[in-house]
Amino acid sequence: MSVELLDGAIILGFIEDDEAFNGSVEVRFSHLDTNQDGLLTYSEMLKELQCFRMMETDFGVDVKTDPDELSRVYNSLFMQFDRDSNGTVDLEVFKAETKQMMVAMANNLGFLPVQMILDEDSFLKKAVDRELTKLKSHNN
């Protein structure tokens, strides 16, 4: 984990960079697809859904949450990805939903930078790293 400055423009820049965004999503999808069948099931996606930390409060302190409520939240998130309700998510849908969620984050953040704690392998951290690399290359 690291503390990073992030704003909507950084996220949108990452999404618009097809090579960076699609490459990151494809790597994540492949990592989640434990049986390598090209589809993600609920159980394969559960760890990813848990990374959203929907039941977290201030400064990373978790709240004791009713397991049934937590299960409903994760099921609801999975249903967002499982557009045809067949119990699986393919790569293209995973990309589209990930992109849609990141656009929503960018829109909610706006263009004033905020400090966030990011997991090293998160899409947001990849967006920040891409921006830093871009800035370094402009300064050289």
OpenMM code with the backbone's topology and positions (N, CA, C; nanometers):
from openmm import Vec3, app, unit

residues = "MET SER VAL GLU LEU LEU ASP GLY ALA ILE ILE LEU GLY PHE ILE GLU ASP ASP GLU ALA PHE ASN GLY SER VAL GLU VAL ARG PHE SER HIS LEU ASP THR ASN GLN ASP GLY LEU LEU THR TYR SER GLU MET LEU LYS GLU LEU GLN CYS PHE ARG MET MET GLU THR ASP PHE GLY VAL ASP VAL LYS THR ASP PRO ASP GLU LEU SER ARG VAL TYR ASN SER LEU PHE MET GLN PHE ASP ARG ASP SER ASN GLY THR VAL ASP LEU GLU VAL PHE LYS ALA GLU THR LYS GLN MET MET VAL ALA MET ALA ASN ASN LEU GLY PHE LEU PRO VAL GLN MET ILE LEU ASP GLU ASP SER PHE LEU LYS LYS ALA VAL ASP ARG GLU LEU THR LYS LEU LYS SER HIS ASN ASN".split()
positions = [
    Vec3(0.0834, -0.1183, 0.0000),
    Vec3(0.0000, 0.0000, 0.0000),
    Vec3(0.0875, 0.1239, 0.0000),
    Vec3(0.0344, 0.2276, -0.0620),
    Vec3(0.1045, 0.3550, -0.0616),
    Vec3(0.0030, 0.4680, -0.0633),
    Vec3(0.0465, 0.5834, -0.0166),
    Vec3(-0.0383, 0.7019, -0.0168),
    Vec3(-0.0064, 0.7799, -0.1437),
    Vec3(-0.1088, 0.8092, -0.2212),
    Vec3(-0.0904, 0.8760, -0.3506),
    Vec3(-0.1877, 0.9917, -0.3655),
    Vec3(-0.1507, 1.0884, -0.4479),
    Vec3(-0.2417, 1.1951, -0.4884),
    Vec3(-0.3108, 1.1516, -0.6163),
    Vec3(-0.4409, 1.1696, -0.6203),
    Vec3(-0.5197, 1.1196, -0.7315),
    Vec3(-0.6334, 1.2163, -0.7604),
    Vec3(-0.6642, 1.2346, -0.8873),
    Vec3(-0.7818, 1.3126, -0.9249),
    Vec3(-0.8488, 1.2460, -1.0448),
    Vec3(-0.9624, 1.3002, -1.0852),
    Vec3(-1.0381, 1.2423, -1.1954),
    Vec3(-0.9618, 1.2387, -1.3261),
    Vec3(-0.8802, 1.3392, -1.3512),
    Vec3(-0.8052, 1.3448, -1.4772),
    Vec3(-0.7054, 1.2297, -1.4878),
    Vec3(-0.6439, 1.1920, -1.3764),
    Vec3(-0.5486, 1.0810, -1.3784),
    Vec3(-0.6198, 0.9512, -1.4128),
    Vec3(-0.7364, 0.9310, -1.3534),
    Vec3(-0.8140, 0.8096, -1.3811),
    Vec3(-0.8592, 0.8079, -1.5266),
    Vec3(-0.9131, 0.9199, -1.5756),
    Vec3(-0.9603, 0.9256, -1.7138),
    Vec3(-0.8457, 0.9063, -1.8128),
    Vec3(-0.7291, 0.9620, -1.7824),
    Vec3(-0.6128, 0.9436, -1.8691),
    Vec3(-0.5737, 0.7974, -1.8795),
    Vec3(-0.5799, 0.7266, -1.7675),
    Vec3(-0.5486, 0.5842, -1.7646),
    Vec3(-0.6499, 0.5057, -1.8488),
    Vec3(-0.7765, 0.5358, -1.8333),
    Vec3(-0.8816, 0.4662, -1.9076),
    Vec3(-0.8664, 0.4907, -2.0575),
    Vec3(-0.8321, 0.6133, -2.0951),
    Vec3(-0.8205, 0.6485, -2.2365),
    Vec3(-0.6946, 0.5912, -2.3016),
    Vec3(-0.5978, 0.5512, -2.2220),
    Vec3(-0.4760, 0.4884, -2.2726),
    Vec3(-0.5065, 0.3390, -2.2904),
    Vec3(-0.5525, 0.3033, -2.4113),
    Vec3(-0.5983, 0.1662, -2.4365),
    Vec3(-0.4948, 0.0612, -2.3976),
    Vec3(-0.3693, 0.0858, -2.4307),
    Vec3(-0.2653, -0.0122, -2.4005),
    Vec3(-0.2511, -0.0337, -2.2496),
    Vec3(-0.2444, 0.0755, -2.1742),
    Vec3(-0.2280, 0.0654, -2.0287),
    Vec3(-0.3518, 0.0055, -1.9633),
    Vec3(-0.4690, 0.0581, -1.9978),
    Vec3(-0.5920, 0.0120, -1.9340),
    Vec3(-0.6240, -0.1325, -1.9710),
    Vec3(-0.6303, -0.1602, -2.1008),
    Vec3(-0.6657, -0.2959, -2.1440),
    Vec3(-0.5639, -0.3980, -2.0950),
    Vec3(-0.4364, -0.3628, -2.0997),
    Vec3(-0.3329, -0.4538, -2.0509),
    Vec3(-0.3501, -0.4847, -1.9030),
    Vec3(-0.3778, -0.3831, -1.8232),
    Vec3(-0.3978, -0.4031, -1.6794),
    Vec3(-0.5202, -0.4887, -1.6513),
    Vec3(-0.6274, -0.4621, -1.7233),
    Vec3(-0.7512, -0.5391, -1.7028),
    Vec3(-0.7305, -0.6843, -1.7446),
    Vec3(-0.6610, -0.7061, -1.8558),
    Vec3(-0.6371, -0.8426, -1.9025),
    Vec3(-0.5514, -0.9216, -1.8038),
    Vec3(-0.4498, -0.8568, -1.7467),
    Vec3(-0.3652, -0.9232, -1.6468),
    Vec3(-0.4488, -0.9584, -1.5241),
    Vec3(-0.5301, -0.8646, -1.4770),
    Vec3(-0.6133, -0.8892, -1.3591),
    Vec3(-0.7125, -1.0024, -1.3859),
    Vec3(-0.7759, -0.9992, -1.5027),
    Vec3(-0.8728, -1.1032, -1.5386),
    Vec3(-0.8058, -1.2395, -1.5380),
    Vec3(-0.6899, -1.2488, -1.6005),
    Vec3(-0.6169, -1.3750, -1.6074),
    Vec3(-0.5803, -1.4251, -1.4679),
    Vec3(-0.5410, -1.3338, -1.3808),
    Vec3(-0.5067, -1.3699, -1.2436),
    Vec3(-0.6293, -1.4233, -1.1683),
    Vec3(-0.7444, -1.3603, -1.1895),
    Vec3(-0.8662, -1.4028, -1.1209),
    Vec3(-0.9214, -1.5344, -1.1765),
    Vec3(-0.9000, -1.5577, -1.3048),
    Vec3(-0.9531, -1.6773, -1.3727),
    Vec3(-0.8674, -1.7990, -1.3361),
    Vec3(-0.8891, -1.8491, -1.2155),
    Vec3(-0.8016, -1.9534, -1.1614),
    Vec3(-0.8036, -2.0831, -1.2419),
    Vec3(-0.9157, -2.1149, -1.3050),
    Vec3(-0.9191, -2.2377, -1.3855),
    Vec3(-0.8886, -2.2113, -1.5328),
    Vec3(-0.8583, -2.0851, -1.5657),
    Vec3(-0.8176, -2.0435, -1.7009),
    Vec3(-0.9159, -2.0876, -1.8102),
    Vec3(-1.0473, -2.0759, -1.7805),
    Vec3(-1.1482, -2.1115, -1.8805),
    Vec3(-1.2003, -1.9899, -1.9571),
    Vec3(-1.1453, -1.8710, -1.9277),
    Vec3(-1.1869, -1.7501, -1.9980),
    Vec3(-1.3136, -1.6880, -1.9417),
    Vec3(-1.3598, -1.7386, -1.8282),
    Vec3(-1.4801, -1.6856, -1.7627),
    Vec3(-1.4546, -1.6739, -1.6134),
    Vec3(-1.5124, -1.5720, -1.5531),
    Vec3(-1.5019, -1.5568, -1.4082),
    Vec3(-1.6341, -1.5949, -1.3444),
    Vec3(-1.6272, -1.6793, -1.2425),
    Vec3(-1.7445, -1.7135, -1.1632),
    Vec3(-1.7476, -1.6231, -1.0404),
    Vec3(-1.8559, -1.6323, -0.9658),
    Vec3(-1.8666, -1.5533, -0.8429),
    Vec3(-1.7502, -1.5846, -0.7488),
    Vec3(-1.7204, -1.7124, -0.7316),
    Vec3(-1.6132, -1.7478, -0.6381),
    Vec3(-1.4775, -1.6957, -0.6855),
    Vec3(-1.4552, -1.6921, -0.8167),
    Vec3(-1.3291, -1.6378, -0.8683),
    Vec3(-1.3227, -1.4857, -0.8510),
    Vec3(-1.4369, -1.4197, -0.8606),
    Vec3(-1.4402, -1.2733, -0.8507),
    Vec3(-1.4529, -1.2222, -0.7085),
    Vec3(-1.4846, -1.3105, -0.6138),
    Vec3(-1.5119, -1.2655, -0.4777),
    Vec3(-1.3966, -1.1856, -0.4182),
    Vec3(-1.2727, -1.2314, -0.4360),
    Vec3(-1.1578, -1.1591, -0.3805),
    Vec3(-1.1506, -1.0177, -0.4394),
    Vec3(-1.1746, -1.0070, -0.5690),
    Vec3(-1.1735, -0.8751, -0.6345),
    Vec3(-1.2844, -0.7866, -0.5773),
    Vec3(-1.4018, -0.8431, -0.5593),
    Vec3(-1.5137, -0.7672, -0.5040),
    Vec3(-1.4815, -0.7208, -0.3615),
    Vec3(-1.4150, -0.8057, -0.2861),
    Vec3(-1.3787, -0.7696, -0.1493),
    Vec3(-1.2773, -0.6554, -0.1468),
    Vec3(-1.1983, -0.6406, -0.2530),
    Vec3(-1.1010, -0.5305, -0.2611),
    Vec3(-1.1687, -0.3947, -0.2648),
    Vec3(-1.2961, -0.3915, -0.3053),
    Vec3(-1.3685, -0.2641, -0.3080),
    Vec3(-1.3954, -0.2140, -0.1665),
    Vec3(-1.3841, -0.3054, -0.0680),
    Vec3(-1.3985, -0.2704, 0.0743),
    Vec3(-1.5227, -0.1852, 0.0970),
    Vec3(-1.6367, -0.2392, 0.0563),
    Vec3(-1.7631, -0.1673, 0.0645),
    Vec3(-1.8070, -0.1379, 0.2079),
    Vec3(-1.7584, -0.2145, 0.3012),
    Vec3(-1.8028, -0.1999, 0.4397),
    Vec3(-1.6948, -0.1384, 0.5274),
    Vec3(-1.6163, -0.0505, 0.4730),
    Vec3(-1.5053, 0.0095, 0.5449),
    Vec3(-1.5461, 0.1475, 0.5945),
    Vec3(-1.4892, 0.1881, 0.7063),
    Vec3(-1.5148, 0.3227, 0.7567),
    Vec3(-1.3863, 0.4033, 0.7500),
    Vec3(-1.3785, 0.5048, 0.8297),
    Vec3(-1.2648, 0.5980, 0.8261),
    Vec3(-1.1301, 0.5305, 0.8421),
    Vec3(-1.0372, 0.5689, 0.7565),
    Vec3(-0.8963, 0.5329, 0.7661),
    Vec3(-0.8702, 0.3826, 0.7705),
    Vec3(-0.9496, 0.3076, 0.6959),
    Vec3(-0.9232, 0.1645, 0.6820),
    Vec3(-0.9661, 0.0790, 0.7987),
    Vec3(-1.0436, 0.1320, 0.8915),
    Vec3(-1.0910, 0.0542, 1.0052),
    Vec3(-1.2205, -0.0147, 0.9649),
    Vec3(-1.2201, -0.1466, 0.9672),
    Vec3(-1.3375, -0.2220, 0.9266),
    Vec3(-1.4438, -0.2221, 1.0360),
    Vec3(-1.5675, -0.2243, 0.9910),
    Vec3(-1.6817, -0.2319, 1.0795),
    Vec3(-1.7279, -0.3773, 1.0817),
    Vec3(-1.7698, -0.4240, 1.1965),
    Vec3(-1.8245, -0.5593, 1.2063),
    Vec3(-1.9570, -0.5589, 1.1315),
    Vec3(-1.9634, -0.6354, 1.0216),
    Vec3(-2.0802, -0.6352, 0.9360),
    Vec3(-2.1478, -0.7708, 0.9399),
    Vec3(-2.2790, -0.7682, 0.9363),
    Vec3(-2.3580, -0.8907, 0.9303),
    Vec3(-2.3174, -0.9691, 0.8053),
    Vec3(-2.2774, -1.0956, 0.8195),
    Vec3(-2.2340, -1.1752, 0.7040),
    Vec3(-2.3396, -1.1846, 0.5931),
    Vec3(-2.4668, -1.1883, 0.6310),
    Vec3(-2.5730, -1.1936, 0.5290),
    Vec3(-2.5781, -1.0640, 0.4487),
    Vec3(-2.5608, -0.9520, 0.5176),
    Vec3(-2.5594, -0.8227, 0.4487),
    Vec3(-2.4397, -0.8132, 0.3551),
    Vec3(-2.3254, -0.8575, 0.4025),
    Vec3(-2.2045, -0.8567, 0.3210),
    Vec3(-2.2225, -0.9444, 0.1972),
    Vec3(-2.2814, -1.0599, 0.2152),
    Vec3(-2.3074, -1.1509, 0.1039),
    Vec3(-2.4004, -1.0854, 0.0015),
    Vec3(-2.5027, -1.0151, 0.0486),
    Vec3(-2.5946, -0.9457, -0.0432),
    Vec3(-2.5216, -0.8373, -0.1228),
    Vec3(-2.4322, -0.7643, -0.0557),
    Vec3(-2.3554, -0.6589, -0.1236),
    Vec3(-2.2687, -0.7197, -0.2335),
    Vec3(-2.1949, -0.8273, -0.2007),
    Vec3(-2.1066, -0.8897, -0.2998),
    Vec3(-2.1858, -0.9538, -0.4136),
    Vec3(-2.2987, -1.0142, -0.3806),
    Vec3(-2.3845, -1.0700, -0.4861),
    Vec3(-2.4345, -0.9603, -0.5790),
    Vec3(-2.4732, -0.8473, -0.5216),
    Vec3(-2.5206, -0.7338, -0.6007),
    Vec3(-2.4104, -0.6812, -0.6928),
    Vec3(-2.2879, -0.6709, -0.6410),
    Vec3(-2.1755, -0.6273, -0.7235),
    Vec3(-2.1494, -0.7255, -0.8373),
    Vec3(-2.1544, -0.8539, -0.8060),
    Vec3(-2.1312, -0.9540, -0.9101),
    Vec3(-2.2392, -0.9443, -1.0174),
    Vec3(-2.3641, -0.9221, -0.9767),
    Vec3(-2.4739, -0.9098, -1.0730),
    Vec3(-2.4505, -0.7921, -1.1681),
    Vec3(-2.3833, -0.6884, -1.1196),
    Vec3(-2.3492, -0.5739, -1.2048),
    Vec3(-2.2600, -0.6181, -1.3204),
    Vec3(-2.1696, -0.7109, -1.2928),
    Vec3(-2.0796, -0.7633, -1.3952),
    Vec3(-2.1466, -0.8720, -1.4790),
    Vec3(-2.2290, -0.9540, -1.4167),
    Vec3(-2.2936, -1.0680, -1.4832),
    Vec3(-2.4201, -1.0197, -1.5540),
    Vec3(-2.4006, -0.9493, -1.6639),
    Vec3(-2.5101, -0.8835, -1.7354),
    Vec3(-2.6184, -0.9783, -1.7841),
    Vec3(-2.5807, -1.0983, -1.8276),
    Vec3(-2.6802, -1.1910, -1.8807),
    Vec3(-2.7259, -1.2949, -1.7776),
    Vec3(-2.6857, -1.2765, -1.6533),
    Vec3(-2.7272, -1.3625, -1.5415),
    Vec3(-2.7001, -1.5106, -1.5650),
    Vec3(-2.5875, -1.5413, -1.6307),
    Vec3(-2.5540, -1.6816, -1.6540),
    Vec3(-2.4525, -1.7349, -1.5521),
    Vec3(-2.4162, -1.6506, -1.4553),
    Vec3(-2.3254, -1.6950, -1.3501),
    Vec3(-2.1783, -1.6780, -1.3815),
    Vec3(-2.1470, -1.6189, -1.4984),
    Vec3(-2.0081, -1.5969, -1.5361),
    Vec3(-1.9908, -1.4589, -1.5990),
    Vec3(-1.8658, -1.4159, -1.6017),
    Vec3(-1.8296, -1.2868, -1.6608),
    Vec3(-1.7134, -1.3105, -1.7549),
    Vec3(-1.7263, -1.2673, -1.8807),
    Vec3(-1.6149, -1.2822, -1.9747),
    Vec3(-1.5271, -1.1571, -1.9725),
    Vec3(-1.4161, -1.1637, -2.0422),
    Vec3(-1.3176, -1.0556, -2.0397),
    Vec3(-1.3759, -0.9233, -2.0886),
    Vec3(-1.4509, -0.9256, -2.1965),
    Vec3(-1.5034, -0.8000, -2.2516),
    Vec3(-1.5995, -0.7316, -2.1548),
    Vec3(-1.6839, -0.8081, -2.0897),
    Vec3(-1.7770, -0.7512, -1.9915),
    Vec3(-1.6989, -0.7010, -1.8698),
    Vec3(-1.5986, -0.7775, -1.8275),
    Vec3(-1.5145, -0.7354, -1.7152),
    Vec3(-1.4483, -0.6012, -1.7470),
    Vec3(-1.3967, -0.5862, -1.8690),
    Vec3(-1.3348, -0.4592, -1.9107),
    Vec3(-1.4374, -0.3466, -1.9086),
    Vec3(-1.5527, -0.3718, -1.9686),
    Vec3(-1.6553, -0.2678, -1.9792),
    Vec3(-1.7031, -0.2221, -1.8418),
    Vec3(-1.7287, -0.3152, -1.7522),
    Vec3(-1.7758, -0.2803, -1.6176),
    Vec3(-1.6675, -0.2115, -1.5366),
    Vec3(-1.5441, -0.2582, -1.5502),
    Vec3(-1.4326, -0.1936, -1.4801),
    Vec3(-1.4183, -0.0503, -1.5283),
    Vec3(-1.4270, -0.0317, -1.6585),
    Vec3(-1.4172, 0.1027, -1.7161),
    Vec3(-1.5303, 0.1918, -1.6646),
    Vec3(-1.6507, 0.1386, -1.6629),
    Vec3(-1.7664, 0.2154, -1.6170),
    Vec3(-1.7498, 0.2569, -1.4700),
    Vec3(-1.7016, 0.1661, -1.3866),
    Vec3(-1.6808, 0.1989, -1.2454),
    Vec3(-1.5711, 0.3036, -1.2294),
    Vec3(-1.4657, 0.2927, -1.3092),
    Vec3(-1.3565, 0.3893, -1.2972),
    Vec3(-1.3978, 0.5277, -1.3476),
    Vec3(-1.4806, 0.5337, -1.4508),
    Vec3(-1.5332, 0.6623, -1.4979),
    Vec3(-1.6190, 0.7255, -1.3881),
    Vec3(-1.7014, 0.6429, -1.3224),
    Vec3(-1.7842, 0.6949, -1.2126),
    Vec3(-1.6960, 0.7492, -1.1000),
    Vec3(-1.5869, 0.6776, -1.0672),
    Vec3(-1.4931, 0.7263, -0.9642),
    Vec3(-1.4323, 0.8590, -1.0062),
    Vec3(-1.3905, 0.8666, -1.1322),
    Vec3(-1.3282, 0.9899, -1.1824),
    Vec3(-1.4263, 1.1061, -1.1736),
    Vec3(-1.5490, 1.0814, -1.2134),
    Vec3(-1.6503, 1.1871, -1.2086),
    Vec3(-1.6787, 1.2313, -1.0658),
    Vec3(-1.6788, 1.1371, -0.9737),
    Vec3(-1.7042, 1.1711, -0.8336),
    Vec3(-1.5869, 1.2444, -0.7700),
    Vec3(-1.4649, 1.2091, -0.8109),
    Vec3(-1.3473, 1.2771, -0.7556),
    Vec3(-1.3347, 1.4193, -0.8075),
    Vec3(-1.3686, 1.4390, -0.9336),
    Vec3(-1.3494, 1.5699, -0.9935),
    Vec3(-1.2024, 1.5947, -1.0215),
    Vec3(-1.1639, 1.7222, -1.0289),
    Vec3(-1.0286, 1.7546, -1.0713),
    Vec3(-0.9449, 1.8198, -0.9619),
    Vec3(-0.9904, 1.8079, -0.8375),
    Vec3(-0.9081, 1.8507, -0.7251),
    Vec3(-0.8430, 1.7258, -0.6678),
    Vec3(-0.7110, 1.7236, -0.6546),
    Vec3(-0.6425, 1.6039, -0.6061),
    Vec3(-0.6799, 1.5698, -0.4623),
    Vec3(-0.6917, 1.4404, -0.4373),
    Vec3(-0.7143, 1.3901, -0.3020),
    Vec3(-0.6065, 1.2874, -0.2717),
    Vec3(-0.5749, 1.2731, -0.1458),
    Vec3(-0.4790, 1.1725, -0.1031),
    Vec3(-0.5552, 1.0447, -0.0717),
    Vec3(-0.5061, 0.9327, -0.1258),
    Vec3(-0.5711, 0.8042, -0.1031),
    Vec3(-0.4663, 0.6990, -0.0726),
    Vec3(-0.5043, 0.6014, 0.0075),
    Vec3(-0.4208, 0.4846, 0.0306),
    Vec3(-0.4609, 0.3816, -0.0740),
    Vec3(-0.3643, 0.3387, -0.1552),
    Vec3(-0.3926, 0.2481, -0.2660),
    Vec3(-0.3135, 0.1190, -0.2534),
    Vec3(-0.3788, 0.0083, -0.2843),
    Vec3(-0.3087, -0.1194, -0.2945),
    Vec3(-0.2169, -0.1134, -0.4157),
    Vec3(-0.1016, -0.1755, -0.4045),
    Vec3(-0.0008, -0.1694, -0.5107),
    Vec3(-0.0503, -0.2243, -0.6445),
    Vec3(-0.1391, -0.3227, -0.6428),
    Vec3(-0.1836, -0.3814, -0.7695),
    Vec3(-0.3214, -0.3315, -0.8132),
    Vec3(-0.3706, -0.2253, -0.7492),
    Vec3(-0.5031, -0.1730, -0.7853),
    Vec3(-0.4964, -0.0946, -0.9164),
    Vec3(-0.6100, -0.0852, -0.9822),
    Vec3(-0.6168, -0.0074, -1.1059),
    Vec3(-0.5881, 0.1400, -1.0786),
    Vec3(-0.6303, 0.1907, -0.9635),
    Vec3(-0.6024, 0.3307, -0.9310),
    Vec3(-0.4535, 0.3551, -0.9141),
    Vec3(-0.3830, 0.2600, -0.8522),
    Vec3(-0.2370, 0.2733, -0.8373),
    Vec3(-0.1695, 0.2685, -0.9739),
    Vec3(-0.2201, 0.1841, -1.0624),
    Vec3(-0.1650, 0.1767, -1.1986),
    Vec3(-0.1872, 0.3090, -1.2717),
    Vec3(-0.3003, 0.3723, -1.2461),
    Vec3(-0.3284, 0.5026, -1.3073),
    Vec3(-0.2296, 0.6078, -1.2577),
    Vec3(-0.2030, 0.6074, -1.1273),
    Vec3(-0.1078, 0.7027, -1.0693),
    Vec3(0.0320, 0.6764, -1.1236),
    Vec3(0.0725, 0.5493, -1.1286),
    Vec3(0.2061, 0.5149, -1.1801),
    Vec3(0.2218, 0.5590, -1.3251),
    Vec3(0.1166, 0.5395, -1.4050),
    Vec3(0.1197, 0.5820, -1.5455),
    Vec3(0.1401, 0.7333, -1.5544),
    Vec3(0.0690, 0.8081, -1.4711),
    Vec3(0.0795, 0.9535, -1.4714),
    Vec3(0.2196, 0.9978, -1.4300),
    Vec3(0.2764, 0.9342, -1.3273),
    Vec3(0.4115, 0.9699, -1.2825),
    Vec3(0.5150, 0.9418, -1.3910),
    Vec3(0.5009, 0.8302, -1.4596),
    Vec3(0.5919, 0.7963, -1.5694),
    Vec3(0.5818, 0.9003, -1.6799),
    Vec3(0.4593, 0.9412, -1.7108),
    Vec3(0.4354, 1.0417, -1.8136),
    Vec3(0.4996, 1.1757, -1.7742),
    Vec3(0.4852, 1.2147, -1.6484),
    Vec3(0.5429, 1.3403, -1.6009),
    Vec3(0.6951, 1.3371, -1.6043),
    Vec3(0.7529, 1.2241, -1.5645),
    Vec3(0.8988, 1.2103, -1.5663),
    Vec3(0.9525, 1.2202, -1.7093),
    Vec3(0.8833, 1.1595, -1.8044),
    Vec3(0.9306, 1.1643, -1.9426),
    Vec3(0.9195, 1.3054, -2.0016),
    Vec3(0.8209, 1.3838, -1.9554),
    Vec3(0.8080, 1.5228, -2.0018),
    Vec3(0.9153, 1.6118, -1.9423),
    Vec3(0.9626, 1.5774, -1.8211),
    Vec3(1.0635, 1.6582, -1.7532),
    Vec3(1.2056, 1.6281, -1.8012),
    Vec3(1.2215, 1.5156, -1.8685),
    Vec3(1.3563, 1.4794, -1.9167),
    Vec3(1.3818, 1.5278, -2.0559),
] * unit.nanometer
topology = app.Topology()
chain = topology.addChain("A")
for resn in residues:
    res = topology.addResidue(resn, chain)
    for name in ("N", "CA", "C"):
        topology.addAtom(name, app.Element.getBySymbol(name[0]), res)
